[in-house]
Amino acid sequence: MDEIEFLVAGLGNPGKEYEFTPHNLGFLVIDRLAESHAIRLSRKENMSLVGLGSIRGRRVALAKPQTYMNVSGPAVKGLLERYGLQPDRFFVVYDELDLPWGTLRIRPKGSAAGHNGIKSLIGSLGTSEFARVRIGIDRPGRERQAGEGAKFVLGRFGRAQKQEVEEVVARGAEAIESIIAEGVEKSMTIFNRRAQGLQQEEE
């Protein structure tokens, strides 16, 4: 088998109760990529569900860590070691409460910015230099109250949101495909359009 060139992980929580929630958008994007490229997420490796295949002519491993979002780091570190990859060959896709709903942001590196899943990855990998696709989940005009964030991200999407969610997931999958084919910098110019209501780009 050809060598794996990239590892793409989606962050989320395992279990039926979390399946269709904002916090599992990372998993949903990985599912969409797998479906689009006939990749079976059937291997159980390093505390993750993994599928191997090709996207845009490059050999990739798609992964859904099964350790729960906030402790994703060790699973991803083990997969990078397994496939002999450095963090610059790793991309992660996840939900971001600090971006407006449906906004998509690609970043080449950066701090965890309060996201526990990313904090776990940085801690395990020993670097913050890996590309991220962040999908905004904050509803415009929604007042944020103490403790309300966790309740929101783990609440199931309504049936009426199905089409909207599918569009967001499709865009996330397109962003990952673009990074694989075109690289991070070029993909940022395509996908990082300023969102309405976002006053300034975050650092």
VMD Tcl script that draws the C-alpha trace (Angstrom):
set ca {
  {0.00 0.00 0.00}
  {1.19 3.52 -0.79}
  {2.40 5.62 2.11}
  {-0.16 7.79 3.85}
  {0.57 11.45 3.08}
  {-1.93 13.21 5.34}
  {-3.92 12.51 8.51}
  {-7.26 14.33 8.77}
  {-9.09 14.12 12.10}
  {-12.52 15.40 13.03}
  {-13.22 16.14 16.68}
  {-16.40 14.99 18.37}
  {-17.83 12.69 20.99}
  {-18.65 9.01 20.44}
  {-22.12 7.66 21.18}
  {-25.61 7.97 19.71}
  {-26.64 10.83 22.01}
  {-23.96 13.12 20.53}
  {-24.36 12.20 16.86}
  {-26.31 15.17 15.48}
  {-25.06 17.96 17.75}
  {-22.96 21.10 17.10}
  {-20.04 19.57 19.01}
  {-19.88 16.71 16.48}
  {-19.53 18.76 13.30}
  {-15.94 17.51 13.02}
  {-17.16 13.91 12.92}
  {-19.85 14.84 10.39}
  {-17.25 16.38 8.05}
  {-15.10 13.23 8.25}
  {-18.20 11.12 7.48}
  {-18.93 13.31 4.45}
  {-15.34 12.99 3.15}
  {-15.44 9.23 3.64}
  {-18.73 8.94 1.80}
  {-17.62 11.18 -1.09}
  {-14.39 9.25 -1.65}
  {-15.57 5.70 -0.92}
  {-13.44 5.42 2.23}
  {-14.65 3.00 4.91}
  {-14.17 4.21 8.47}
  {-13.88 0.66 9.75}
  {-10.36 0.32 11.17}
  {-9.94 0.60 14.93}
  {-6.53 2.10 15.59}
  {-5.14 4.16 18.46}
  {-8.51 4.79 20.12}
  {-9.94 6.00 16.79}
  {-12.12 4.92 13.89}
  {-9.92 5.22 10.80}
  {-10.39 4.91 7.05}
  {-7.62 4.88 4.42}
  {-8.06 6.07 0.85}
  {-7.33 8.77 -1.71}
  {-8.56 12.37 -1.91}
  {-7.52 14.51 -4.88}
  {-4.84 11.95 -5.76}
  {-3.21 11.96 -2.30}
  {-3.22 9.05 0.13}
  {-4.98 10.01 3.35}
  {-6.07 8.58 6.67}
  {-9.39 9.93 7.96}
  {-9.90 9.60 11.71}
  {-12.59 10.08 14.34}
  {-10.96 9.80 17.81}
  {-13.26 7.86 20.13}
  {-11.81 9.27 23.35}
  {-14.25 12.19 23.75}
  {-13.43 15.62 22.40}
  {-11.44 17.01 25.33}
  {-8.86 14.19 25.38}
  {-8.32 13.76 21.63}
  {-4.57 14.43 21.79}
  {-3.16 10.98 22.64}
  {-5.26 9.29 19.92}
  {-4.03 11.70 17.24}
  {-0.42 11.50 18.44}
  {-0.57 7.70 18.19}
  {-1.95 7.87 14.65}
  {0.76 10.29 13.49}
  {3.39 7.93 14.89}
  {1.70 4.93 13.30}
  {1.77 6.51 9.84}
  {5.17 8.17 10.25}
  {3.77 11.68 9.82}
  {4.83 15.01 11.30}
  {2.22 17.51 12.60}
  {2.57 19.57 9.40}
  {0.88 16.64 7.62}
  {-2.06 16.71 10.04}
  {-5.29 18.71 9.67}
  {-8.13 18.88 12.19}
  {-11.74 19.99 11.71}
  {-13.93 21.02 14.65}
  {-16.73 23.28 15.87}
  {-15.97 26.74 17.23}
  {-18.39 28.50 19.60}
  {-16.60 31.84 19.12}
  {-17.44 32.06 15.40}
  {-20.89 32.87 13.97}
  {-23.00 29.91 12.86}
  {-21.88 28.46 9.53}
  {-18.72 30.55 9.29}
  {-15.68 28.60 8.17}
  {-12.14 29.57 9.08}
  {-8.91 27.84 8.06}
  {-5.86 28.55 10.23}
  {-2.32 27.23 9.65}
  {-1.53 27.15 13.40}
  {-2.36 28.97 16.62}
  {-3.33 28.71 20.26}
  {-6.20 26.61 21.58}
  {-8.24 29.78 22.22}
  {-10.11 28.03 25.03}
  {-11.06 24.96 22.96}
  {-10.31 21.92 25.12}
  {-10.02 19.52 22.18}
  {-7.31 21.69 20.59}
  {-5.65 22.15 23.98}
  {-5.38 18.36 24.23}
  {-3.89 18.13 20.73}
  {-1.28 20.84 21.41}
  {-0.36 19.17 24.71}
  {0.09 15.74 23.15}
  {1.81 16.83 19.94}
  {4.07 19.37 21.67}
  {3.32 21.96 18.99}
  {0.52 24.28 17.90}
  {1.72 24.24 14.28}
  {-0.94 22.15 12.60}
  {-3.71 23.32 10.27}
  {-7.30 23.66 11.50}
  {-10.67 24.04 9.83}
  {-12.97 25.75 12.34}
  {-16.72 25.71 11.83}
  {-18.69 28.41 13.64}
  {-21.65 27.25 15.70}
  {-22.69 30.38 17.61}
  {-26.15 31.62 16.67}
  {-26.24 35.33 15.74}
  {-27.75 37.49 18.48}
  {-27.82 34.62 20.97}
  {-27.07 35.85 24.47}
  {-24.33 33.75 26.05}
  {-24.89 32.90 29.71}
  {-22.61 31.16 32.17}
  {-22.69 27.40 31.64}
  {-25.03 27.77 28.69}
  {-22.30 27.06 26.10}
  {-21.90 23.40 27.05}
  {-25.64 22.85 26.98}
  {-25.85 24.40 23.52}
  {-22.98 22.50 21.87}
  {-24.32 19.15 23.12}
  {-27.96 19.83 22.20}
  {-29.26 18.05 19.11}
  {-29.90 19.98 15.90}
  {-33.60 20.32 15.09}
  {-35.12 18.61 12.09}
  {-35.59 22.02 10.43}
  {-31.82 22.57 10.55}
  {-30.96 19.39 8.63}
  {-30.46 21.11 5.25}
  {-28.47 23.94 6.82}
  {-26.21 21.51 8.69}
  {-25.61 19.48 5.53}
  {-24.51 22.62 3.68}
  {-22.10 23.56 6.47}
  {-20.68 20.02 6.55}
  {-20.28 19.99 2.76}
  {-18.34 23.27 2.93}
  {-16.09 21.84 5.66}
  {-15.36 18.80 3.50}
  {-14.56 21.07 0.52}
  {-12.12 23.05 2.68}
  {-10.28 19.86 3.70}
  {-10.11 18.71 0.07}
  {-8.74 22.11 -0.92}
  {-6.02 21.95 1.76}
  {-4.98 18.49 0.56}
  {-4.84 19.58 -3.10}
  {-3.82 23.25 -2.93}
  {-2.17 23.72 0.46}
  {-3.22 25.76 3.50}
  {-2.32 29.27 2.32}
  {-4.21 29.07 -0.97}
  {-7.19 27.44 0.75}
  {-7.32 30.27 3.28}
  {-7.73 32.83 0.49}
  {-10.62 30.81 -0.95}
  {-12.52 29.95 2.24}
  {-11.70 32.64 4.81}
  {-14.17 35.23 3.61}
  {-15.10 37.72 6.26}
  {-18.38 36.70 7.86}
  {-21.20 39.18 8.18}
  {-21.30 40.57 11.69}
  {-17.69 39.60 12.38}
  {-16.06 42.94 13.16}
  {-12.47 41.83 12.90}
  {-10.38 38.80 12.06}
  {-9.28 36.92 15.15}
  {-5.56 36.55 15.75}
}
mol new
graphics top color blue
foreach p $ca { graphics top sphere $p radius 0.5 }
foreach p [lrange $ca 0 end-1] q [lrange $ca 1 end] { graphics top cylinder $p $q radius 0.2 }
display resetview
